Amino acid sequence: MEPTDLHERLHRLADRTSPPPRHDLADAVVTRHRAQRRQAFALTAVAAVVAGVVVVVPSLLSPAERASVATPVVADVPVPAEADVLSGPTRGSLAADTAFVEDVRRLTWTEADDPDAPTAEVDPPLASRRVVFAGEVAGARWALVAGTDPEREDRVAAAWFTGPAGAEAAQLQPTSLLSGTDAASPVALSDAGTGALVVVAAPGDEISLSRRPEVHADGAVSRSFDPVDAPNGVATVVLPPAAGTYDEALRYRVTRDGAEVTTAMPSTHRSVGASAADDVPVTWLRGEPGDRGPVLTGAIDHVLEITGLPAEELEFTVVWRGDVPASTADTARVDLLAATLPSGSVYLEAVLAATSADGTVASTWCATDLRAGGPALSDQVFALRCSAPFLQGTDPIESLVLIGPPAADSARLLDGAGAVLQQVGLVDGVAVLPPSVDVEGVEFLAAGQSVGSTRPLGYNGLEAIAATPGGGN
């Protein structure tokens, strides 16, 4: 059974596009996911700049409260001087091998031995191509080639090629393509399998790295950046291999004369090894352990990717698995996955999978959240708007899923003012209901006493984890 899963499609897309060289990467990541899913969700975040470190705070859980967004005071930010990153002499340990460099310059971008490798529709004009970097990296050969973008002559296209140690130019394969970029933009590539990273900036630029976000016990997220050597504007670093298929936790920052040029996520690929997602232990809160399947495994992999943590530092729990109504799909199922982080805070990801009669699986996300450490997961409450109007091969699938402690026997659905819209019964603390846009909060009850309340989850968790702050250290 092969899943036509959003997760894989997003990675194939990411391998063909450059990372956004801006400070709103979290919004870009979430927007990209939403666009792929063809759905619109409201996103909220609160950001405060404290001593140069951006801290993102997850939204409050009580439906009676409303998160307030503080308006930051923006100080004058120094503007970096212009510099052409992608021109000039070739840099890297193989730059002096002129024959190799010339052969790399002539490599086609439109063909690859690996059918999954990214390829361009049209090669940039040969006369415009130049090898920006060629070097030995973590026992392999990497090269960065830039040329005029065939679709936008005022912009630059760039391609990373990689191959084994000692490879001839003809053995290098396209690994990442960037189109429509600016010649002044730094470019970076990471290998999740080996931990290798190359960041190419302008000569004299300073480069620093943030290995992963730090998620605190209260659910706040921060990052710190450490400087690395960057002779001639190129940083070549070998980090521990990533636990996930790709490394979406790593960020690099380039500064020039004290002014920030960019903070971004490098393009990422994996040359060797595999994700640890298949092997991590999972606890099931309700019922007997079920079959993980490709969708739940993909969700575990995604958590490994965005947190950047080793698998052994995370505790995975399936809070609930259950079916939701689906008219044309053979079955539709929701998994609510929780990952307890070293600080005790909890990242949540709800995934919806629809299986057609022919065995094809289509999947998407319902929600993500990031919660402070606190009560046991079995005592917490959750409300999921699982809406998937365009899953391949299915009619719209829409449900409101309520998950509370097993002792909870009813729930009040609340509007934005906290007024009760409806009271519904729960079985084992759970109800699967028709969707309602009017529901802004849910209060769970056991024997008439409140046991917790929550808003329907949005995408605060992904936004907070993916945030790429600019400025500071």
C-alpha positions in Angstrom: 0.0 0.0 0.0 1.6 3.2 -1.1 0.5 6.5 0.5 0.1 9.6 -1.6 1.1 11.5 1.5 1.5 15.2 1.8 4.7 14.8 3.8 6.6 13.2 0.9 5.2 15.7 -1.7 6.3 18.6 0.4 9.9 17.3 0.6 10.1 16.7 -3.1 8.9 20.3 -3.5 11.4 21.6 -1.0 14.3 19.9 -2.8 13.4 22.0 -5.9 13.0 25.4 -4.3 15.3 27.6 -2.3 14.7 28.4 1.3 13.1 31.8 1.9 15.9 34.2 2.9 13.7 36.1 5.3 12.6 36.2 8.9 9.1 35.0 8.4 10.0 31.4 7.6 7.6 30.0 10.1 4.7 31.7 8.2 6.2 30.5 4.9 6.4 26.9 6.1 2.8 26.9 7.4 1.5 28.7 4.3 3.3 26.1 2.1 1.7 23.3 4.0 -1.8 24.9 3.8 -1.4 25.6 0.1 -0.5 22.0 -0.6 -3.6 21.0 1.3 -5.8 23.6 -0.4 -7.2 24.6 3.0 -7.2 27.9 5.0 -6.6 27.9 8.7 -6.2 30.7 11.1 -2.7 31.0 12.6 -1.8 32.8 15.8 1.5 33.4 17.5 2.9 35.7 20.1 6.5 36.8 19.6 8.6 38.8 22.0 12.2 39.9 21.4 14.1 39.5 24.7 17.9 40.1 24.7 18.1 39.4 21.0 16.5 35.9 21.3 13.1 35.5 19.8 10.7 33.5 22.0 7.4 32.2 20.5 4.7 31.5 23.0 1.9 29.0 22.2 -1.7 30.2 22.5 -3.7 29.8 25.7 -6.0 26.9 26.1 -9.0 28.3 28.0 -11.9 29.2 25.7 -12.8 32.0 28.1 -9.5 33.8 27.5 -8.2 35.4 24.4 -4.5 35.6 23.5 -3.3 39.1 23.2 -0.6 39.9 20.6 1.9 42.5 21.8 3.1 45.0 19.2 6.9 44.9 19.3 8.9 48.1 19.2 11.1 47.9 16.1 14.5 49.5 16.5 16.6 50.7 13.6 18.1 47.6 12.0 21.4 48.0 10.2 21.2 47.2 6.5 24.0 45.0 5.1 26.0 46.3 2.2 25.4 44.6 -1.2 27.7 41.8 -2.2 27.5 39.3 -5.1 27.6 35.8 -3.5 27.3 33.7 -6.6 30.0 35.3 -8.8 33.8 35.5 -8.5 36.4 32.8 -8.5 35.4 29.2 -7.6 35.8 28.5 -3.8 36.3 25.2 -2.0 39.0 22.6 -1.7 38.7 21.5 -5.4 38.7 25.0 -6.8 42.3 24.6 -8.1 41.3 21.5 -10.2 40.4 23.5 -13.2 39.6 20.5 -15.4 37.2 19.2 -12.8 35.6 22.6 -12.3 35.1 23.1 -16.1 33.5 19.6 -16.4 31.2 20.5 -13.5 30.2 23.8 -15.2 29.1 21.8 -18.2 27.0 19.3 -16.4 23.3 19.1 -17.5 20.7 20.1 -15.0 17.9 18.3 -16.9 18.9 14.7 -16.4 19.8 12.5 -13.5 20.5 8.8 -12.9 18.3 8.8 -9.8 14.6 9.2 -10.9 13.9 11.0 -7.6 16.6 13.5 -8.1 15.5 17.1 -8.8 16.0 18.1 -12.5 15.4 21.3 -14.4 13.2 21.6 -17.5 15.8 23.7 -19.2 19.5 24.2 -18.7 20.7 27.7 -17.9 22.8 29.0 -20.9 26.2 27.5 -20.7 27.9 30.9 -21.2 26.2 32.2 -18.0 27.2 29.2 -15.8 29.9 29.4 -13.2 31.0 27.1 -10.5 30.6 28.9 -7.2 31.9 26.1 -5.0 33.6 22.7 -5.5 35.0 20.7 -2.6 35.4 17.6 -0.6 32.7 17.5 2.1 32.4 14.7 4.7 33.9 12.1 2.4 31.9 13.2 -0.7 32.2 15.7 -3.5 29.9 18.7 -3.6 29.6 21.5 -6.2 27.4 24.6 -6.5 26.8 25.9 -10.0 24.9 29.2 -10.8 23.7 30.6 -14.1 21.0 32.8 -15.6 17.5 31.6 -14.8 16.0 30.5 -18.1 12.6 31.8 -17.1 13.8 35.1 -15.6 16.9 36.6 -17.1 17.2 39.1 -14.3 17.5 36.3 -11.7 19.8 33.5 -11.0 19.3 29.7 -11.0 21.6 27.5 -8.9 22.1 23.8 -8.6 23.9 21.7 -6.0 25.6 18.5 -7.4 26.9 15.8 -5.1 28.7 12.5 -5.6 31.0 10.0 -3.8 34.6 10.6 -2.7 36.9 11.0 -5.7 34.0 11.2 -8.2 34.6 12.5 -11.6 32.3 15.4 -12.6 30.2 13.1 -14.7 29.4 11.1 -11.6 27.9 14.0 -9.7 24.1 14.1 -9.5 21.8 17.1 -9.1 20.7 17.3 -5.4 18.9 20.6 -5.1 17.8 23.2 -7.5 17.1 26.9 -6.8 15.3 29.2 -9.2 14.5 32.8 -9.3 17.1 33.7 -6.7 19.2 36.8 -6.2 22.9 36.6 -6.9 23.4 38.4 -3.5 21.6 35.6 -1.6 23.7 33.1 0.5 23.0 29.5 -0.4 23.3 26.4 1.7 22.9 22.6 1.5 22.7 20.0 4.3 22.9 16.2 4.2 20.7 14.7 6.9 22.4 11.3 6.4 26.0 12.5 7.1 25.4 15.8 9.0 27.4 17.7 6.4 26.5 21.3 5.7 27.9 23.9 3.4 26.9 27.6 3.6 28.1 29.8 0.8 28.1 33.6 1.5 30.2 36.5 0.3 33.9 36.6 1.2 34.3 38.3 4.5 30.8 37.4 5.7 30.3 35.8 9.1 28.3 32.6 9.5 26.6 31.1 12.6 24.5 28.1 13.1 21.5 27.1 15.3 21.3 23.3 15.4 17.7 23.2 16.6 15.0 25.1 18.4 15.0 24.9 22.2 11.5 24.2 23.6 11.2 25.2 27.2 9.0 23.6 29.9 6.5 26.4 29.5 6.1 25.8 25.8 8.1 28.8 24.7 10.6 28.3 21.9 13.9 30.1 21.5 17.1 29.7 19.4 20.7 30.6 19.9 23.3 30.8 17.1 27.0 29.9 17.4 29.7 31.2 15.0 31.5 28.8 12.8 34.7 29.2 10.7 33.9 30.6 7.3 37.1 31.2 5.3 36.5 33.2 2.2 32.8 33.3 3.0 32.2 29.5 3.0 31.4 27.4 6.0 31.9 23.6 5.8 30.6 21.8 8.9 29.9 18.2 9.8 27.1 17.8 12.5 25.6 14.7 13.9 23.3 13.0 11.4 19.6 13.9 11.7 17.2 11.4 13.2 14.4 12.3 10.6 14.5 11.7 6.9 15.5 15.3 6.4 16.8 18.1 8.7 14.3 20.8 9.0 15.5 22.0 12.4 18.8 23.5 11.3 19.2 27.2 10.6 22.1 29.3 9.4 22.7 33.1 9.8 24.9 35.3 7.7 26.0 38.7 8.9 28.1 41.3 7.0 29.9 44.1 8.8 27.6 43.5 11.8 24.4 43.6 9.8 22.3 40.5 9.3 22.0 39.3 5.7 19.7 36.4 6.2 18.6 33.7 8.6 17.3 30.6 6.8 16.9 26.9 6.7 19.3 25.2 4.2 18.1 23.1 1.4 18.2 19.5 2.7 18.7 16.0 1.3 19.7 12.6 2.6 22.5 10.6 0.8 22.7 7.7 3.2 20.8 5.9 5.9 17.2 6.3 6.8 14.9 7.9 9.4 14.7 6.4 12.9 10.9 6.8 12.8 10.3 3.0 12.2 12.2 2.1 15.3 11.1 4.5 18.0 8.9 3.1 20.8 5.3 4.4 20.9 2.9 4.3 23.8 -0.8 3.9 23.1 -3.1 5.6 25.6 -6.3 3.9 24.5 -6.6 0.2 23.6 -4.1 -2.2 22.3 -1.2 -1.0 20.2 -2.2 -0.6 16.6 -0.5 -0.9 13.3 1.6 2.3 12.8 1.2 2.3 9.0 2.9 4.8 6.7 0.9 7.9 7.9 1.6 7.6 11.6 5.2 6.7 10.8 5.4 9.8 8.6 4.1 11.9 11.5 6.8 10.6 13.8 9.4 11.3 11.1 8.1 14.8 10.8 8.5 15.4 14.5 12.1 14.2 14.3 12.7 16.5 11.4 11.4 19.7 12.9 12.7 19.3 16.4 16.1 18.1 15.4 16.3 15.9 18.5 17.8 12.4 18.7 15.0 9.8 18.7 16.0 8.6 22.2 15.3 12.1 23.7 11.6 12.1 22.6 8.7 10.1 24.1 6.0 9.3 21.5 2.4 8.6 22.5 -0.7 8.0 20.4 -3.3 9.9 22.4 -6.2 8.6 20.3 -6.8 6.8 17.1 -10.3 6.5 15.6 -12.5 6.5 12.5 -14.3 9.6 11.2 -17.1 9.6 8.6 -16.1 9.4 5.0 -18.5 9.0 2.1 -16.3 7.9 -0.8 -13.2 6.7 1.0 -13.2 3.1 2.3 -12.1 4.3 5.7 -10.9 7.6 7.2 -8.9 7.6 10.4 -7.4 10.2 12.7 -4.3 9.8 14.8 -3.4 12.3 17.5 0.3 11.9 18.1 2.1 13.5 21.1 5.8 13.9 21.4 7.1 14.7 24.9 10.2 16.8 24.6 13.2 16.8 27.1 11.9 19.9 28.8 8.5 18.1 29.5 6.6 20.3 27.0 4.5 18.4 24.5 4.3 18.8 20.7 1.0 17.5 19.2 0.3 16.5 15.6 -3.1 15.2 14.4 -3.1 13.4 11.0 -6.0 12.3 8.9 -5.7 9.3 6.5 -8.3 8.3 4.0 -7.9 4.8 2.4 -9.7 4.1 -0.9 -11.1 0.8 -2.0 -8.0 0.1 -4.1 -5.8 0.5 -1.1 -4.5 4.0 -1.9 -3.9 6.2 1.1 -4.1 9.9 1.1 -3.2 11.9 4.1 -3.1 15.4 5.6 -2.8 17.2 8.9 -5.7 18.3 11.0 -3.7 20.4 13.5 -0.5 20.9 15.5 0.0 22.3 19.0 2.7 22.9 21.5 1.8 22.7 25.2 3.7 23.4 28.4 4.6 20.5 30.6 1.8 19.7 33.0 -0.9 17.1 33.5 -0.6 13.6 32.1 -1.7 13.3 28.5 -4.5 11.0 29.7 -5.9 13.9 31.7 -5.7 16.6 29.0 -8.4 17.7 26.6 -8.3 18.2 22.8 -10.6 19.4 20.1 -9.6 18.8 16.4 -11.2 20.3 13.3 -10.4 17.6 10.8 -11.3 19.0 7.5 -9.9 17.6 4.2 -12.1 18.7 1.3 -9.6 17.7 -1.4 -7.9 14.5 -0.4 -7.2 12.5 -3.5 -10.0 10.2 -4.6 -12.4 11.2 -1.8 -15.3 13.5 -1.2 -14.8 16.1 1.5 -14.1 14.7 5.0 -15.0 17.1 7.8 -15.4 16.3 11.5 -15.0 17.9 14.9 -13.2 15.4 17.1 -13.4 15.8 20.9 -10.9 13.9 23.0 -10.9 14.1 26.8 -10.1 11.9 29.8 -11.9 8.5 29.7 -14.0 9.6 32.7 -15.4 12.6 30.8 -19.0 11.9 29.8 -20.1 15.1 28.1 -18.8 18.3 26.6 -20.2 21.8 26.1 -19.6 23.4 22.7 -19.0 27.1 23.2 -19.1 30.1 20.8 -16.6 33.0 20.8 -18.3 34.7 23.7 -18.3 31.6 25.9 -22.0 30.9 25.4 -23.1 27.2 25.3 -24.1 26.2 21.7 -24.8 22.6 22.5 -24.0 19.8 25.1 -23.0 16.5 23.6 -22.3 13.1 25.2 -18.9 11.4 25.2 -18.0 7.7 25.1 -14.7 6.9 26.8 -14.1 10.6 26.7 -14.5 10.9 22.9 -17.0 12.2 20.4 -16.8 12.6 16.6 -19.2 15.3 15.5 -20.2 17.1 12.4 -18.1 20.2 11.8 -19.2 23.6 13.1 -17.5 26.9 12.4 -19.3 28.5 15.3 -17.5 26.3 17.9 -14.7 28.4 19.4 -14.2 26.4 22.6 -15.1 23.1 24.3 -15.5 22.4 28.0 -15.3 18.7 29.0 -17.4 17.4 32.0 -17.3 14.4 34.2 -20.4 13.8 36.4 -21.3 17.5 35.8 -17.9 18.8 36.9 -15.5 20.5 34.5 -12.3 18.6 33.8 -10.8 20.9 31.3 -11.4 23.2 28.3 -9.7 24.0 25.1 -10.0 25.7 21.8 -10.0 23.7 18.5 -6.4 23.3 17.7 -4.9 25.3 14.8 -1.3 25.2 13.7 0.4 27.0 16.5 2.7 24.1 17.2 4.2 23.9 13.8 4.5 27.7 13.6 6.3 27.9 16.9 8.7 25.1 16.2 9.5 26.3 12.7 10.0 30.0 13.6 13.3 31.5 12.3 14.0 34.6 14.3 16.2 37.3 12.8 18.6 39.4 14.9 20.4 38.7 18.1 22.4 35.6 18.9 
